[in-house]
Amino acid sequence: MADLRNALPATIRTARLTMQQPALADLDAMVALLANWNVTRWTASVPYPYAREDGIAFIETIATSPEQRPYAVHADGALIGTVGLIFVRATPELGYWIGEPYWGLGYAAEASAALLAETARLAPGVPVRARVLADNPRSLRVLEKLGFDVVEHTLSTVERHLGQPLVILERRGRRDEL
Ligand SMILES: CC(C)(COP(=O)(O)OP(=O)(O)OC[C@H]1O[C@@H](n2cnc3c(N)ncnc32)[C@H](O)[C@@H]1OP(=O)(O)O)[C@@H](O)C(=O)NCCC(=O)NCCS
């Protein structure tokens, strides 16, 4: 999957959004939007409370590691969240968060659809998975809109969500979707 990670474009544009490698210019907005348990509680590993050092570590180390390919998502020049692929298991996984002031505007679906389209173009037929708490209806709706299907009901093994019902979903990319 290293080939896919490295082949993904530096910039992805949609009708409303620009997506690029997270940069230190995103730090202040990222720290402000992630100082919110309503966002963090649903994520497997975003620290809470979220310190500036956490943001710097994400931008400089995590976001550049072979296991992650996140994009900072901007609307009208402002950071609104991040969407990316995670390469820790055999199948790449989609992950995202959007700052609470920007919820309900279709941004998570729009950004994710663009990333999935690039993934399908570069790696036709390669499935992408997502792992979502069963009681996270917003995220489940985003994945439904994107064409993911449920493949497994299980229990979370991450510390924050240990033992909570988890849904694993999968989407198979089509080359003709661009
Ligand atoms: C999940 C999240 C990314 C969604 O972002 P978003 O930009 O608001 O998503 P979208 O606007 O593209 O879609 C949200 C959908 O959920 C629906 N929705 C909102 N609240 C809902 C609820 N309580 N029950 C069911 N659906 C709900 C919206 O109506 C919308 O669907 P629609 O387009 O059919 O109307 C955002 O809420 C978030 O960051 N949450 C915290 C972090 C998180 O959960 N990350 C994912 C971990 S798996």
The ligand as a Gaussian input file, in Angstrom:
#p B3LYP/6-31G(d) Opt

LIG

0 1
 C      -19.128000      12.268000      11.407000
 C      -18.754000      13.652000      10.865000
 C      -17.391000      13.571000      10.210000
 C      -19.795000      14.059000       9.831000
 O      -19.372000      15.268000       9.219000
 P      -20.391000      16.142000       8.343000
 O      -19.585000      17.037000       7.477000
 O      -21.392000      16.745000       9.232000
 O      -21.077000      14.986000       7.461000
 P      -22.079000      15.164000       6.253000
 O      -22.734000      16.530000       6.356000
 O      -21.375000      14.813000       4.993000
 O      -23.169000      14.018000       6.552000
 C      -23.744000      13.893000       7.823000
 C      -25.039000      13.112000       7.659000
 O      -25.468000      12.668000       8.952000
 C      -26.821000      13.032000       9.126000
 N      -27.051000      13.147000      10.562000
 C      -26.734000      14.160000      11.381000
 N      -27.115000      13.862000      12.638000
 C      -27.672000      12.622000      12.595000
 C      -28.255000      11.758000      13.552000
 N      -28.319000      12.104000      14.844000
 N      -28.720000      10.549000      13.131000
 C      -28.642000      10.174000      11.829000
 N      -28.085000      10.955000      10.871000
 C      -27.629000      12.167000      11.258000
 C      -26.947000      14.331000       8.361000
 O      -28.309000      14.642000       8.098000
 C      -26.150000      13.991000       7.102000
 O      -26.891000      13.148000       6.231000
 P      -27.681000      13.762000       4.932000
 O      -26.633000      14.393000       4.057000
 O      -28.344000      12.590000       4.336000
 O      -28.639000      14.793000       5.481000
 C      -18.724000      14.725000      11.983000
 O      -19.967000      14.740000      12.640000
 C      -17.619000      14.478000      12.997000
 O      -16.492000      14.884000      12.788000
 N      -17.957000      13.783000      14.094000
 C      -16.968000      13.499000      15.142000
 C      -15.805000      12.650000      14.670000
 C      -16.251000      11.366000      14.020000
 O      -17.304000      10.814000      14.298000
 N      -15.388000      10.859000      13.129000
 C      -15.634000       9.577000      12.482000
 C      -15.198000       8.467000      13.352000
 S      -15.594000       6.902000      12.585000

